[in-house]
Amino acid sequence: MNTTQRAVLIRSYGGASAAEVGRIERPEARQGQVLVGVRAAGVNGIDWKVREGYVRDAFPLQVPAVLGIELAGVVEAVGPGASRFRVGDRVMGSLGGLGAYTDFVTVDEANLSRTPDGLDDVQAAAIPVAAVSAWQSLYHAGPVRSGQRILIHGAAGGLGGYAVQYAKRAGAEVFATAATAHVEYVRSLGADHVIDYQTQRFEDIARDIELVLDYVGGEVLDRSWQVLTQTGAVVGTSSPDILARTPAGRRGLWFMNRPDAGLLEKLAADIANGTLKFRVSEVVGFEDIPAAIERNRTDSRTGKVVADFSY
Ligand SMILES: NC(=O)c1ccc[n+]([C@@H]2O[C@H](COP(=O)([O-])OP(=O)(O)OC[C@H]3O[C@@H](n4cnc5c(N)ncnc54)[C@H](OP(=O)(O)O)[C@@H]3O)[C@@H](O)[C@H]2O)c1
């Protein structure tokens, strides 16, 4: 029997060519784990950041390391002490670590949710990290109240699309930044004020903001302090040095997502029944994952890129 399997891995940190398709040994489910036959995996911005060593402090690696942080698939085996799932169950989730870009992966069963019937595996693989991170980051600085003025940077992206909808559900007044080509898309998600950052300065339009969700980082973060109220906060997902960049007297918070299978199950149900919108912008085959990781660094798009493992 062939016990090796395809995997997208890095052997050292580097540019586009550092991620390659190779082969690794098939793992076995240990205590509290299930073995998942991966059918699809979401491509995320963190993939190229891990590849380049940009986040090596947060994600210290032993190489070779398999990339990929979220998946959808089928339970192939159940390890000792694991009881939530049976062989054949359709599951989705984020790993809380790396290793999704391979045919079979062991996952702590606590990190997995059942895939709703209304979603196929490619759709399901697009959801875990973005939908849960957007929710957790929206509430990271505290409760959101009706009428609260929130500015969302990167609203056309994977996290941003969900955050706009969650903030509107909570009754907030939503300001959102997007490229010219994505203004209509972000408006269709319900944002009250869509700022085209290619022709407008957000500082001129968004004022007295109580919460900035910064899904872009860098100079966008540095320019955001001036739009805050005295008690306002910036929650950042993209510049890990946000604390060092927070001016005196301001409130800047670094956000780090964590798997939450219960929350994911609720959000996935909302997507399956059509009350929460999401978008898969591109589907690639397994061999194309390294190139898709690099395009995620260089290109601009709405929604998520997903790898379909069936081709
Ligand atoms: N810390 C954590 O736990 C965590 C978890 C998940 C993700 N993240 C990070 O959070 C960020 C967002 O993730 P994602 O998956 O949503 O990424 P994404 O899908 O690539 O979305 C980012 C969006 O930012 C927009 N953008 C680029 N430059 C901009 C600018 N100057 N102003 C406003 N928008 C701009 C792009 O849309 P346009 O085409 O409209 O420009 C793009 O769609 C990434 O940096 C990711 O690594 C962190």
The ligand as an ORCA input file, in Angstrom:
! r2SCAN-3c Opt
* xyz 0 1
  N      -3.921     37.615     13.039
  C      -4.772     36.676     12.643
  O      -5.224     35.834     13.418
  C      -5.222     36.660     11.199
  C      -6.230     35.767     10.793
  C      -6.638     35.825      9.458
  C      -6.037     36.748      8.576
  N      -5.055     37.553      9.025
  C      -4.452     38.590      8.161
  O      -5.476     39.558      7.964
  C      -5.313     40.155      6.678
  C      -6.608     40.017      5.894
  O      -6.824     38.645      5.597
  P      -7.765     38.247      4.378
  O      -7.770     36.769      4.320
  O      -9.030     38.982      4.477
  O      -6.880     38.822      3.161
  P      -7.355     39.167      1.695
  O      -8.494     38.303      1.296
  O      -6.116     39.189      0.861
  O      -7.952     40.642      1.834
  C      -7.176     41.766      2.028
  C      -7.875     42.881      1.265
  O      -7.206     44.099      1.530
  C      -7.537     44.968      0.483
  N      -6.537     46.047      0.430
  C      -5.263     46.015     -0.019
  N      -4.690     47.233      0.136
  C      -5.617     48.022      0.730
  C      -5.644     49.378      1.179
  N      -4.581     50.178      1.035
  N      -6.771     49.844      1.775
  C      -7.855     49.065      1.922
  N      -7.909     47.776      1.503
  C      -6.800     47.267      0.923
  C      -7.623     44.112     -0.762
  O      -8.818     44.473     -1.428
  P      -8.855     45.561     -2.599
  O      -8.681     44.810     -3.863
  O     -10.175     46.205     -2.456
  O      -7.675     46.454     -2.367
  C      -7.816     42.685     -0.236
  O      -9.017     42.122     -0.695
  C      -4.118     39.463      6.045
  O      -2.982     40.252      6.305
  C      -4.031     38.143      6.805
  O      -2.730     37.611      6.784
  C      -4.619     37.527     10.310
*
